[in-house]
């Protein structure tokens, strides 16, 4: 091609299906079988009047006839698959198949059968035998075409199922990725607000907060691409994140974990789940050193339960619930399970299904 142009690729057609069908053994057995069986059934080859060599050559001829009929119809079948589809045009597909198969099979069969009589029977044609043999050949051809089409329908159905599964998986992964990407701006926005607050009110704490924030954000960058992490990793991240809250609020926020150490390596959980819930509790509750916000974690029946007493904060505008909604959607996509939220005038509890290893 001139000017470095590349030749455009030709569109793939369903003819490639012919290369995907491993029917060699099928053909090696059935082509000779039909080539011998049909003359025997119709008594076309007279074993009493023909010599041994003539009998052998006769069957070689009819096997060749069988080969031509099979291969010709096979070619037609694969060619027509490029233009007609059972799912979109079933009636048209059936009509075209019957017409094309008959149009090829009947003339070729009659012509070759008459040719056999000219070669092996001195030109005396038994038209009753020719008619009977042609009808049998047509029935066999229709049966074989049916077998091929059934195979292709099953194959297409399997491919369609695989394709749909791949598309569904890709959609889930895209949705999950979109939800994970919401974590960054949400977390950064809140962290910068906190850092700004510390710089104004307690600059000596701002540097420590900044250092701890780097550790926390490192975990987010390393794990937000993962669908699941060990419960131990998530708990360690929660402690790091809570250290940021302690820098800002001192004893006004407290974390109580009742999760036994032995279970931390036995469960998996979507990353950055616990931080969302603690952040949600901070956002919606009033607390002070005299009346601290206590976040409790317990493990019960494969559920990680996070709860706190409710002291509702008056918000300037209604909550968008982005954090909880995001977490719930991520859970559905990752584990197929919903988070359970129970809100009363006294308590706010979220139960996270966690997956046991093994």
Buried (B, 14 or more C-beta within 10 A) or exposed (E): EEEEEEEEEEEEEBEEBBEEBEBEEBBEEBBBEBBBBBBEEBEBBEEEEBEEEBBEBBBEBBBEBBBBBBEBBBEBBBBBBEEBEBEEEEEEBEEBBEEBBEEBBBEBBBEBBBEBBEEBBEEEBBEEBBEBBBEBBBEBBBEBBEEBBEBBEEEBEEEEEEEEEEEEEEEEEEBBEEBBEBBEEBBEEBBEEBBEBBBEEBEEBBEBBBEBBEEBBEBBEEBBEBBBBBBBBBBEBBEBBBBBBBBBBEEBBBBEBEBEEEBBEBBBBBBBBBBBBBBBBBEBBEBEEEEBBBBBBBBEEEBBBBBBBBEEEEEEEEEEEEBBEBBBBBBBBBBEBEBEBEEEEEEBBBBBBBBEEE
